[in-house]
């Protein structure tokens, strides 16, 4: 089961594309400096996006590291989250690991 939750307490089990775009809309319109939402899949892969477009990714294969990447625009973020939703995890890991910064986990 895939799960989506936002910092404003919205959550969706087995989220769909409409839920995902709603989360992005809420993020863009958020007055909170630290607005964010995250998604988790069955394998406990995690993607978290912040209002400033900082992406945090945690994949079980890289559980000792938290991967962060500053995205260029909201369209890039949407593309990554749609790939996640569609289950393209291998492709996604490759894209995120390319030109990203590894950090110790913080318990997302």
N, CA, C and O atoms as a MOPAC input file, in Angstrom:
PM7 MOZYME 1SCF
protein

 N      0.83400 1    -1.17400 1     0.00000 1
 C      0.00000 1     0.00000 1     0.00000 1
 C      0.88400 1     1.24400 1     0.00000 1
 O      1.83300 1     1.34000 1     0.77800 1
 N      0.57300 1     2.17200 1    -0.85600 1
 C      1.28200 1     3.44200 1    -0.88300 1
 C      0.51600 1     4.42700 1    -0.00800 1
 O     -0.71100 1     4.38800 1     0.07900 1
 N      1.26200 1     5.29600 1     0.62500 1
 C      0.67300 1     6.20800 1     1.60200 1
 C      1.21800 1     7.60800 1     1.36800 1
 O      2.41000 1     7.76600 1     1.10300 1
 N      0.37200 1     8.62300 1     1.46000 1
 C      0.77200 1    10.01500 1     1.31500 1
 C      0.29100 1    10.76900 1     2.54900 1
 O     -0.85300 1    10.61100 1     2.97400 1
 N      1.16300 1    11.58300 1     3.11700 1
 C      0.78300 1    12.41500 1     4.25900 1
 C      1.44500 1    13.77300 1     4.13300 1
 O      2.58800 1    13.88200 1     3.68900 1
 N      0.71600 1    14.80900 1     4.52900 1
 C      1.26900 1    16.15900 1     4.47400 1
 C      1.41400 1    16.72300 1     5.87500 1
 O      0.83300 1    16.20800 1     6.83000 1
 N      2.18800 1    17.77700 1     5.98400 1
 C      2.42400 1    18.41800 1     7.27700 1
 C      1.14600 1    19.03000 1     7.83700 1
 O      1.05300 1    19.27000 1     9.04100 1
 N      0.15500 1    19.28600 1     6.97200 1
 C     -1.10700 1    19.85100 1     7.45900 1
 C     -2.11800 1    18.76000 1     7.82500 1
 O     -3.31100 1    19.03200 1     7.95900 1
 N     -1.63600 1    17.53300 1     7.98300 1
 C     -2.41300 1    16.38200 1     8.46700 1
 C     -3.30800 1    15.73900 1     7.41700 1
 O     -4.10500 1    14.87000 1     7.77000 1
 N     -3.21800 1    16.12000 1     6.14600 1
 C     -3.93600 1    15.39100 1     5.10100 1
 C     -3.21100 1    14.07500 1     4.86800 1
 O     -1.98100 1    14.03400 1     4.83800 1
 N     -3.97800 1    12.99300 1     4.70200 1
 C     -3.33300 1    11.71400 1     4.41500 1
 C     -4.22800 1    10.87500 1     3.51700 1
 O     -5.45400 1    10.98100 1     3.55100 1
 N     -3.57800 1    10.03200 1     2.70600 1
 C     -4.28900 1     9.17800 1     1.76400 1
 C     -3.60500 1     7.81200 1     1.72400 1
 O     -2.39800 1     7.72700 1     1.49700 1
 N     -4.37800 1     6.74200 1     1.94400 1
 C     -3.89400 1     5.38900 1     1.69700 1
 C     -4.11400 1     5.10800 1     0.22000 1
 O     -5.10100 1     5.55500 1    -0.36300 1
 N     -3.19600 1     4.37000 1    -0.38000 1
 C     -3.29700 1     4.03800 1    -1.80700 1
 C     -3.62500 1     5.27800 1    -2.64100 1
 O     -4.57500 1     5.28300 1    -3.42500 1
 N     -2.82700 1     6.31800 1    -2.45800 1
 C     -3.09000 1     7.59400 1    -3.13000 1
 C     -3.06100 1     7.44600 1    -4.64800 1
 O     -2.43500 1     6.53800 1    -5.19400 1
 N     -3.75500 1     8.36100 1    -5.30800 1
 C     -3.79200 1     8.37100 1    -6.76700 1
 C     -3.22100 1     9.69900 1    -7.27000 1
 O     -2.78400 1    10.53500 1    -6.47900 1
 N     -3.23000 1     9.88300 1    -8.57700 1
 C     -2.63800 1    11.08200 1    -9.18000 1
 C     -3.34300 1    12.34700 1    -8.70800 1
 O     -2.69800 1    13.37800 1    -8.51500 1
 N     -4.66700 1    12.28000 1    -8.51900 1
 C     -5.40300 1    13.45000 1    -8.04400 1
 C     -4.97400 1    13.83800 1    -6.63200 1
 O     -4.81400 1    15.02100 1    -6.33400 1
 N     -4.78700 1    12.84100 1    -5.75900 1
 C     -4.31400 1    13.11200 1    -4.40000 1
 C     -2.92500 1    13.73600 1    -4.42600 1
 O     -2.62500 1    14.65500 1    -3.66300 1
 N     -2.08500 1    13.22100 1    -5.31600 1
 C     -0.72100 1    13.71500 1    -5.43100 1
 C     -0.70500 1    15.17700 1    -5.87200 1
 O      0.00300 1    15.99400 1    -5.28400 1
 N     -1.48000 1    15.50900 1    -6.90100 1
 C     -1.51900 1    16.89700 1    -7.37300 1
 C     -2.17000 1    17.82800 1    -6.35400 1
 O     -1.80100 1    18.99900 1    -6.26800 1
 N     -3.13100 1    17.32600 1    -5.58300 1
 C     -3.71600 1    18.10900 1    -4.50400 1
 C     -2.65500 1    18.42500 1    -3.44600 1
 O     -2.59500 1    19.54300 1    -2.93600 1
 N     -1.82600 1    17.44100 1    -3.12400 1
 C     -0.75000 1    17.66300 1    -2.15200 1
 C      0.22500 1    18.72300 1    -2.65800 1
 O      0.67500 1    19.56800 1    -1.88400 1
 N      0.55500 1    18.68600 1    -3.94700 1
 C      1.43300 1    19.71200 1    -4.51100 1
 C      0.77300 1    21.09000 1    -4.46500 1
 O      1.43200 1    22.08500 1    -4.16300 1
 N     -0.51800 1    21.14800 1    -4.76300 1
 C     -1.23700 1    22.41900 1    -4.70800 1
 C     -1.23600 1    22.98100 1    -3.28700 1
 O     -1.00600 1    24.17400 1    -3.08700 1
 N     -1.49300 1    22.11700 1    -2.30200 1
 C     -1.47200 1    22.54600 1    -0.90700 1
 C     -0.07600 1    23.03000 1    -0.50600 1
 O      0.06300 1    24.01000 1     0.22700 1
 N      0.94400 1    22.34100 1    -0.98800 1
 C      2.32200 1    22.72900 1    -0.68400 1
 C      2.63600 1    24.10500 1    -1.26100 1
 O      3.19500 1    24.95900 1    -0.57200 1
 N      2.28000 1    24.31600 1    -2.51700 1
 C      2.54700 1    25.60000 1    -3.17200 1
 C      1.79900 1    26.75000 1    -2.49700 1
 O      2.30900 1    27.86800 1    -2.43000 1
 N      0.59700 1    26.47600 1    -2.00000 1
 C     -0.22900 1    27.51700 1    -1.37800 1
 C     -0.02200 1    27.63200 1     0.12800 1
 O     -0.65000 1    28.46400 1     0.78400 1
 N      0.84400 1    26.81000 1     0.66600 1
 C      1.07800 1    26.79500 1     2.10500 1
 C      1.74500 1    28.09300 1     2.57400 1
 O      2.67600 1    28.59400 1     1.94300 1
 N      1.25000 1    28.61700 1     3.68600 1
 C      1.88100 1    29.78300 1     4.30600 1
 C      3.02000 1    29.36900 1     5.21900 1
 O      3.82000 1    30.19600 1     5.65400 1
 N      3.08000 1    28.08400 1     5.50100 1
 C      4.10000 1    27.58800 1     6.40700 1
 C      5.46600 1    27.60700 1     5.73800 1
 O      5.62400 1    27.16400 1     4.60000 1
 N      6.43900 1    28.12300 1     6.46000 1
 C      7.79900 1    28.16300 1     5.93900 1
 C      8.33300 1    26.75500 1     5.68800 1
 O      9.10700 1    26.52300 1     4.75900 1
 N      7.90600 1    25.83000 1     6.53000 1
 C      8.41700 1    24.46600 1     6.43900 1
 C      7.35300 1    23.48800 1     5.94300 1
 O      7.31100 1    22.34400 1     6.39800 1
 N      6.49400 1    23.91800 1     5.02100 1
 C      5.48100 1    23.03800 1     4.45500 1
 C      6.13800 1    21.85300 1     3.76900 1
 O      7.20200 1    21.98500 1     3.16300 1
 N      5.49800 1    20.69400 1     3.86700 1
 C      6.07500 1    19.48800 1     3.28400 1
 C      4.99600 1    18.41900 1     3.14600 1
 O      3.94000 1    18.49000 1     3.77500 1
 N      5.29000 1    17.42100 1     2.30000 1
 C      4.51700 1    16.18000 1     2.31900 1
 C      5.43900 1    15.04700 1     1.93000 1
 O      6.50900 1    15.26700 1     1.36200 1
 N      5.01600 1    13.83000 1     2.23800 1
 C      5.85700 1    12.67800 1     1.97600 1
 C      4.98700 1    11.51300 1     1.54300 1
 O      3.79000 1    11.45700 1     1.82500 1
 N      5.63200 1    10.58200 1     0.84500 1
 C      4.99100 1     9.35900 1     0.39200 1
 C      5.86600 1     8.17500 1     0.78600 1
 O      7.09200 1     8.27000 1     0.84600 1
 N      5.19900 1     7.06400 1     1.05200 1
 C      5.87300 1     5.82600 1     1.44800 1
 C      5.22300 1     4.69600 1     0.66400 1
 O      4.00700 1     4.68800 1     0.47600 1
 N      6.04200 1     3.72600 1     0.19900 1
 C      5.46400 1     2.57700 1    -0.49100 1
 C      5.62600 1     1.30600 1     0.33000 1
 O      6.11300 1     1.34300 1     1.45900 1
 N      5.21100 1     0.17900 1    -0.24900 1
 C      5.23000 1    -1.10600 1     0.44800 1
 C      6.63000 1    -1.52400 1     0.89800 1
 O      6.77700 1    -2.19800 1     1.91700 1
 N      7.64000 1    -1.13400 1     0.15800 1
 C      9.02700 1    -1.50200 1     0.48100 1
 C      9.68900 1    -0.48800 1     1.40800 1
 O     10.89200 1    -0.55500 1     1.65900 1
 N      8.89700 1     0.44300 1     1.91000 1
 C      9.35500 1     1.50000 1     2.81200 1
 C     10.31400 1     2.48300 1     2.15800 1
 O     11.14000 1     3.09300 1     2.83600 1
 N     10.20500 1     2.63900 1     0.83500 1
 C     10.88700 1     3.73100 1     0.14500 1
 C     10.13000 1     4.99700 1     0.51400 1
 O      8.89900 1     5.00200 1     0.54800 1
 N     10.85900 1     6.06400 1     0.78700 1
 C     10.24300 1     7.31300 1     1.23800 1
 C     10.74000 1     8.47100 1     0.37300 1
 O     11.93400 1     8.59200 1     0.09700 1
 N      9.80200 1     9.31600 1    -0.04700 1
 C     10.14700 1    10.59200 1    -0.67600 1
 C      9.44900 1    11.68500 1     0.11900 1
 O      8.27000 1    11.57400 1     0.45400 1
 N     10.19100 1    12.73400 1     0.41400 1
 C      9.62800 1    13.88800 1     1.12800 1
 C     10.02300 1    15.14200 1     0.36400 1
 O     11.17700 1    15.30000 1    -0.03300 1
 N      9.06400 1    16.02600 1     0.16200 1
 C      9.32700 1    17.28100 1    -0.54300 1
 C      8.92300 1    18.44300 1     0.34600 1
 O      7.87900 1    18.41700 1     0.99800 1
 N      9.77600 1    19.46900 1     0.35900 1
 C      9.52300 1    20.66100 1     1.17200 1
 C      9.14600 1    21.82900 1     0.26100 1
 O      9.40400 1    21.80000 1    -0.94300 1
 N      8.54400 1    22.83700 1     0.84300 1
 C      8.09000 1    24.00900 1     0.08500 1
 C      9.22300 1    24.64300 1    -0.72300 1
 O      8.99500 1    25.16200 1    -1.81600 1
 N     10.44200 1    24.59900 1    -0.18300 1
 C     11.59300 1    25.16900 1    -0.89800 1
 C     12.14300 1    24.21100 1    -1.96000 1
 O     13.20600 1    24.45800 1    -2.53000 1
 N     11.41200 1    23.10700 1    -2.22600 1
 C     11.74700 1    22.07900 1    -3.21200 1
 C     12.96100 1    21.23700 1    -2.83300 1
 O     13.61900 1    20.66200 1    -3.70000 1
 N     13.25200 1    21.16800 1    -1.55200 1
 C     14.27800 1    20.22600 1    -1.09000 1
 C     13.62800 1    18.85300 1    -1.04700 1
 O     12.60000 1    18.66000 1    -0.39700 1
 N     14.23500 1    17.90600 1    -1.74300 1
 C     13.75500 1    16.53400 1    -1.79000 1
 C     14.59300 1    15.68500 1    -0.85500 1
 O     15.82100 1    15.77100 1    -0.86000 1
 N     13.93900 1    14.87400 1    -0.05900 1
 C     14.62000 1    13.90300 1     0.79300 1
 C     14.13600 1    12.53400 1     0.36500 1
 O     12.93100 1    12.30400 1     0.26400 1
 N     15.06400 1    11.62100 1     0.11200 1
 C     14.72100 1    10.26400 1    -0.30800 1
 C     15.42300 1     9.26200 1     0.59100 1
 O     16.60000 1     9.40800 1     0.92000 1
 N     14.67700 1     8.24600 1     0.97700 1
 C     15.25100 1     7.14500 1     1.74700 1
 C     14.79700 1     5.86300 1     1.06500 1
 O     13.60000 1     5.61600 1     0.91600 1
 N     15.76800 1     5.04800 1     0.65100 1
 C     15.49700 1     3.76300 1     0.02900 1
 C     16.09400 1     2.68200 1     0.92400 1
 O     17.19600 1     2.87400 1     1.43700 1
 N     15.41000 1     1.54300 1     1.13500 1
 C     15.94100 1     0.50200 1     2.01800 1
 C     17.36800 1     0.08600 1     1.68500 1
 O     18.15300 1    -0.22100 1     2.58200 1
 N     17.70600 1     0.07500 1     0.40600 1
 C     19.06800 1    -0.31100 1    -0.00300 1
 C     20.11100 1     0.69300 1     0.49300 1
 O     21.28900 1     0.35500 1     0.60700 1
 N     19.68900 1     1.91700 1     0.78600 1
 C     20.59000 1     2.97000 1     1.24600 1
 C     20.16400 1     3.46700 1     2.62400 1
 O     20.24200 1     4.66300 1     2.90500 1
 N     19.71700 1     2.55900 1     3.48100 1
 C     19.12600 1     2.94800 1     4.76000 1
 C     20.09900 1     3.65700 1     5.69800 1
 O     19.67200 1     4.31400 1     6.64800 1
 N     21.39600 1     3.53300 1     5.44500 1
 C     22.36100 1     4.23300 1     6.28700 1
 C     22.52300 1     5.68800 1     5.87100 1
 O     23.18700 1     6.46900 1     6.55100 1
 N     21.92200 1     6.03300 1     4.77200 1
 C     22.06000 1     7.39800 1     4.26400 1
 C     20.71600 1     7.96300 1     3.87300 1
 O     19.84800 1     7.27100 1     3.34100 1
 N     20.57600 1     9.22000 1     4.14800 1
 C     19.42400 1     9.98900 1     3.67900 1
 C     19.93100 1    10.81400 1     2.50400 1
 O     20.95300 1    11.48900 1     2.61800 1
 N     19.24400 1    10.76800 1     1.40300 1
 C     19.69000 1    11.46100 1     0.20700 1
 C     18.87000 1    12.73600 1     0.05500 1
 O     17.63900 1    12.69900 1     0.07500 1
 N     19.55100 1    13.85000 1    -0.09400 1
 C     18.84800 1    15.11100 1    -0.30700 1
 C     19.26100 1    15.69500 1    -1.64700 1
 O     20.39100 1    15.53000 1    -2.10400 1
 N     18.30600 1    16.38200 1    -2.25800 1
 C     18.57000 1    17.01100 1    -3.54600 1
 C     17.69900 1    18.25000 1    -3.63200 1
 O     16.50600 1    18.20100 1    -3.33500 1
 N     18.29100 1    19.34800 1    -4.03400 1
 C     17.53400 1    20.57700 1    -4.25100 1
 C     17.00500 1    20.55000 1    -5.67500 1
 O     17.77900 1    20.55700 1    -6.63300 1
 N     15.69300 1    20.52000 1    -5.81100 1
 C     15.09400 1    20.47000 1    -7.14000 1
 C     15.00200 1    21.86700 1    -7.73500 1
 O     14.97700 1    22.86100 1    -7.01000 1
 N     14.95300 1    21.93300 1    -9.05300 1
 C     14.95700 1    23.21400 1    -9.75900 1
 C     13.58700 1    23.86700 1    -9.81500 1
 O     13.47100 1    25.09000 1    -9.73900 1
 N     12.53900 1    23.03900 1    -9.95100 1
 C     11.19500 1    23.60700 1   -10.08700 1
 C     10.15300 1    22.56700 1    -9.68600 1
 O     10.47100 1    21.39400 1    -9.48700 1
 N      8.92200 1    23.01000 1    -9.57400 1
 C      7.83200 1    22.14000 1    -9.12900 1
 C      7.54800 1    21.03700 1   -10.14200 1
 O      7.12100 1    19.94800 1    -9.75700 1
 N      7.77500 1    21.29400 1   -11.42200 1
 C      7.54800 1    20.27000 1   -12.44000 1
 C      8.51600 1    19.10000 1   -12.27700 1
 O      8.13300 1    17.94600 1   -12.47400 1
 N      9.75700 1    19.38800 1   -11.92200 1
 C     10.72800 1    18.32500 1   -11.66800 1
 C     10.26100 1    17.48300 1   -10.47600 1
 O     10.35900 1    16.25700 1   -10.50600 1
 N      9.75500 1    18.13900 1    -9.43300 1
 C      9.25600 1    17.42500 1    -8.25700 1
 C      8.06900 1    16.53700 1    -8.62900 1
 O      8.00300 1    15.38200 1    -8.20800 1
 N      7.14300 1    17.06600 1    -9.40700 1
 C      5.96500 1    16.28300 1    -9.80700 1
 C      6.37600 1    15.05100 1   -10.60500 1
 O      5.83000 1    13.96700 1   -10.40300 1
 N      7.33500 1    15.21700 1   -11.50900 1
 C      7.81700 1    14.09300 1   -12.32200 1
 C      8.37900 1    12.99000 1   -11.42300 1
 O      8.08500 1    11.81300 1   -11.62900 1
 N      9.16800 1    13.35700 1   -10.44800 1
 C      9.76600 1    12.37900 1    -9.53300 1
 C      8.68600 1    11.65000 1    -8.73600 1
 O      8.75000 1    10.43100 1    -8.57900 1
 N      7.70700 1    12.38000 1    -8.23800 1
 C      6.66100 1    11.75400 1    -7.43500 1
 C      5.74200 1    10.87400 1    -8.27700 1
 O      5.25400 1     9.85700 1    -7.78400 1
 N      5.49600 1    11.23800 1    -9.53000 1
 C      4.70300 1    10.38100 1   -10.41300 1
 C      5.46100 1     9.08800 1   -10.68500 1
 O      4.86300 1     8.01200 1   -10.69000 1
 N      6.77600 1     9.17900 1   -10.91200 1
 C      7.58600 1     7.96600 1   -11.10300 1
 C      7.50800 1     7.08400 1    -9.87200 1
 O      7.39800 1     5.86400 1    -9.99100 1
 N      7.56400 1     7.68600 1    -8.68700 1
 C      7.44000 1     6.93500 1    -7.44800 1
 C      6.07300 1     6.23000 1    -7.40700 1
 O      5.98900 1     5.03600 1    -7.11800 1
 N      5.02600 1     6.97700 1    -7.69600 1
 C      3.67800 1     6.43200 1    -7.66700 1
 C      3.52400 1     5.27100 1    -8.65300 1
 O      2.81400 1     4.30700 1    -8.36900 1
 N      4.18100 1     5.35800 1    -9.79800 1
 C      4.10500 1     4.31900 1   -10.82100 1
 C      5.03000 1     3.13800 1   -10.53700 1
 O      5.02100 1     2.15700 1   -11.28000 1
 N      5.82400 1     3.22000 1    -9.47600 1
 C      6.68200 1     2.10300 1    -9.09700 1
 C      8.00900 1     2.03900 1    -9.82100 1
 O      8.66200 1     0.99600 1    -9.79800 1
 N      8.43400 1     3.12300 1   -10.46700 1
 C      9.71500 1     3.15800 1   -11.18600 1
 C     10.86000 1     3.44900 1   -10.21300 1
 O     11.59700 1     4.41700 1   -10.39800 1
 N     11.01300 1     2.61700 1    -9.18000 1
 C     11.94900 1     2.89000 1    -8.09000 1
 C     13.40800 1     2.82300 1    -8.55000 1
 O     14.21300 1     3.66900 1    -8.16100 1
 N     13.75700 1     1.83200 1    -9.36900 1
 C     15.14800 1     1.71800 1    -9.83700 1
 C     15.56100 1     2.96400 1   -10.62600 1
 O     16.63000 1     3.52800 1   -10.39300 1
 N     14.71700 1     3.38200 1   -11.54900 1
 C     14.98700 1     4.58300 1   -12.34900 1
 C     15.06200 1     5.80600 1   -11.43700 1
 O     15.94000 1     6.65700 1   -11.58200 1
 N     14.14300 1     5.87200 1   -10.51700 1
 C     14.07600 1     6.99600 1    -9.58500 1
 C     15.33000 1     7.06900 1    -8.71500 1
 O     15.90000 1     8.14600 1    -8.53800 1
 N     15.76100 1     5.92900 1    -8.17200 1
 C     16.97400 1     5.91400 1    -7.35200 1
 C     18.16200 1     6.42200 1    -8.14900 1
 O     18.97000 1     7.19800 1    -7.63900 1
 N     18.27000 1     5.99200 1    -9.38400 1
 C     19.37300 1     6.41500 1   -10.24000 1
 C     19.35500 1     7.92700 1   -10.45100 1
 O     20.39100 1     8.58400 1   -10.36000 1
 N     18.16600 1     8.47600 1   -10.73400 1
 C     18.04000 1     9.91800 1   -10.95500 1
 C     18.35700 1    10.71600 1    -9.69800 1
 O     19.03900 1    11.73800 1    -9.76400 1
 N     17.87100 1    10.25900 1    -8.56900 1
 C     18.07300 1    11.00000 1    -7.32300 1
 C     19.51600 1    10.89300 1    -6.84800 1
 O     20.08200 1    11.86800 1    -6.35200 1
 N     20.11100 1     9.71600 1    -6.99700 1
 C     21.49200 1     9.54400 1    -6.55400 1
 C     22.46600 1    10.34700 1    -7.40600 1
 O     23.53200 1    10.73700 1    -6.92900 1
 N     22.10700 1    10.59700 1    -8.66400 1
 C     22.95700 1    11.39200 1    -9.54200 1
 C     22.91600 1    12.84700 1    -9.07700 1
 O     21.84800 1    13.45700 1    -9.02600 1
 N     24.07000 1    13.39300 1    -8.74300 1
 C     24.18100 1    14.78600 1    -8.29700 1
 C     23.36000 1    15.06900 1    -7.03400 1
 O     22.65000 1    16.07300 1    -6.96400 1
 N     23.45600 1    14.20700 1    -6.06500 1
 C     22.75400 1    14.44300 1    -4.80900 1
 C     23.74900 1    14.42500 1    -3.66100 1
 O     24.91200 1    14.05800 1    -3.82900 1
 N     23.27400 1    14.82300 1    -2.50400 1
 C     24.09500 1    14.91200 1    -1.30900 1
 C     23.60300 1    13.87700 1    -0.30800 1
 O     22.41300 1    13.83800 1     0.00500 1
 N     24.50400 1    13.03700 1     0.19900 1
 C     24.11600 1    12.03700 1     1.17700 1
 C     24.30300 1    12.60400 1     2.57600 1
 O     25.30100 1    13.26100 1     2.87200 1
 N     23.31900 1    12.33500 1     3.42800 1
 C     23.35800 1    12.81700 1     4.80700 1
 C     22.93700 1    11.67900 1     5.72600 1
 O     22.24900 1    10.75600 1     5.29000 1
 N     23.34500 1    11.73300 1     7.00400 1
 C     22.88000 1    10.70900 1     7.94500 1
 C     21.37300 1    10.80700 1     8.10600 1
 O     20.81100 1    11.89600 1     7.98700 1
 N     20.70000 1     9.67500 1     8.37700 1
 C     19.24000 1     9.70000 1     8.52700 1
 C     18.80800 1    10.53100 1     9.72300 1
 O     19.52200 1    10.63200 1    10.72200 1
 N     17.62300 1    11.12500 1     9.60300 1
 C     17.07700 1    11.91900 1    10.71000 1
 C     15.76900 1    11.37300 1    11.20700 1
 O     15.13800 1    11.98900 1    12.06600 1
 N     15.33600 1    10.23700 1    10.69800 1
 C     14.09900 1     9.62200 1    11.14700 1
 C     12.86800 1    10.27000 1    10.56500 1
 O     11.98900 1    10.72500 1    11.29600 1
 N     12.80400 1    10.31200 1     9.22500 1
 C     11.66700 1    10.91700 1     8.52000 1
 C     10.38600 1    10.27200 1     8.94400 1
 O      9.31700 1    10.64500 1     8.46100 1

